[in-house]
Amino acid sequence: MLDGRIMGLDIGDKTIGVAVSDLMGLTAQGVTTIKRDCYTKDVEAVMKICKEYGVETIVAGMPKNMNGTIGPQGEKVQKFCELLKEETNLPIEFWDERLSTVAAERSLIEGNVRRENRKKVIDMLAAVIILQGYLDS
């Protein structure tokens, strides 16, 4: 059993989807989608959620190319996570998120969520899928 929660992040250029685990580390729940501003404000927003939920570990989705290599987007995620680690001193693990957004989109379509509403929650749901995959492993 865990002492604190685990946070899942889906880090994109425009938004950061955020999910946290329950206290037992069994399930992931969506928290919010942070609109990206600048590194400082983005990191502050994540840190605020970490404090609020008692987060002890962060799992960031790592967008890999289909051949398993890390491309430009993956490098941006690594850079952001380095800054986040400096500020929070929390351990950050990476989780292969290659198809998390696709899975999130599919489940929203299956749930008959309208396109304009899907845009609002897709990144948060992708964070849930990333975190749930990590928790299940």
C-alpha positions in Angstrom: 0.0 0.0 0.0 1.1 3.5 -0.8 1.4 6.5 1.5 0.6 9.0 -1.1 -1.0 9.2 -4.5 0.6 8.8 -7.9 0.0 11.5 -10.5 -0.3 10.8 -14.3 0.5 13.5 -16.8 -0.2 13.7 -20.5 2.1 16.5 -21.5 1.3 18.3 -24.8 2.3 21.6 -26.4 -1.0 23.3 -25.6 -2.3 21.4 -22.5 -1.3 19.0 -19.8 -3.8 16.3 -18.9 -3.7 15.4 -15.2 -4.9 12.3 -13.3 -4.3 11.0 -9.8 -4.5 7.6 -8.3 -6.7 6.7 -5.3 -4.9 6.2 -2.0 -4.5 2.5 -2.5 -2.9 3.0 -6.0 -5.6 0.9 -7.7 -7.5 3.3 -9.9 -6.8 6.6 -11.8 -9.2 9.5 -11.8 -9.1 12.5 -14.0 -8.4 15.8 -12.2 -8.1 18.6 -14.8 -6.5 19.8 -18.0 -3.9 22.6 -17.5 -3.8 25.1 -20.3 0.0 25.6 -21.1 1.3 29.1 -20.5 5.1 29.1 -19.7 7.3 26.6 -18.0 7.1 28.4 -14.7 3.3 28.7 -14.6 2.9 25.1 -15.9 5.2 23.7 -13.2 3.5 25.8 -10.5 0.1 24.4 -11.6 1.3 20.8 -11.4 3.0 21.5 -8.1 -0.3 22.9 -6.7 -2.1 19.7 -7.6 0.7 17.6 -6.1 0.3 19.4 -2.8 -3.5 19.3 -2.9 -3.6 15.5 -3.5 -0.5 14.5 -1.5 1.3 13.1 -4.6 4.5 11.2 -4.0 5.3 10.0 -7.5 4.7 11.4 -11.0 4.2 9.2 -14.1 4.6 11.2 -17.3 3.4 9.8 -20.6 6.4 9.4 -23.0 5.4 9.9 -26.6 7.6 7.4 -28.5 7.7 6.9 -32.2 6.2 3.6 -33.3 9.7 2.1 -33.6 10.3 2.9 -29.9 12.7 5.8 -30.4 12.1 9.2 -28.7 11.3 12.0 -31.1 11.1 15.8 -30.7 7.8 15.6 -28.6 9.4 13.1 -26.3 12.4 15.4 -25.8 10.0 18.3 -24.9 8.4 16.0 -22.3 11.8 15.0 -20.8 12.8 18.7 -20.6 9.6 19.6 -18.8 9.9 16.7 -16.4 13.5 17.7 -15.6 12.2 21.2 -14.5 9.4 19.6 -12.7 11.7 17.2 -10.8 14.0 20.2 -9.8 11.0 22.0 -8.3 9.1 19.1 -6.7 11.9 16.7 -5.7 9.4 13.9 -6.6 10.4 10.8 -8.5 9.3 11.0 -12.1 8.8 7.8 -14.1 8.0 7.6 -17.8 5.3 5.4 -19.3 5.0 4.6 -23.0 1.9 6.5 -24.1 2.0 5.8 -27.8 -1.7 5.0 -28.1 -3.2 6.7 -25.1 -4.8 9.6 -26.9 -6.1 7.2 -29.6 -7.7 5.1 -26.8 -9.1 8.2 -25.1 -10.6 9.4 -28.3 -12.1 6.0 -29.0 -13.7 5.7 -25.6 -15.2 9.3 -25.9 -16.6 8.5 -29.3 -18.1 5.2 -28.0 -19.6 7.2 -25.1 -21.3 9.5 -27.7 -19.4 12.6 -26.5 -19.8 15.5 -28.9 -16.6 16.6 -30.7 -16.4 20.0 -29.1 -16.8 18.3 -25.6 -14.2 15.7 -26.5 -11.6 18.4 -27.0 -12.1 19.6 -23.4 -11.4 16.2 -21.8 -9.3 14.2 -24.1 -5.9 15.1 -22.5 -7.2 14.5 -19.0 -8.6 11.1 -20.2 -5.3 10.3 -21.8 -3.6 11.0 -18.5 -6.0 8.6 -16.8 -5.2 5.9 -19.4 -1.4 6.5 -18.9 -1.7 6.3 -15.1 -4.1 3.3 -15.1 -1.6 1.4 -17.4 1.2 2.2 -15.0 -0.9 1.2 -11.9 -2.0 -2.1 -13.6 1.6 -3.1 -14.5 
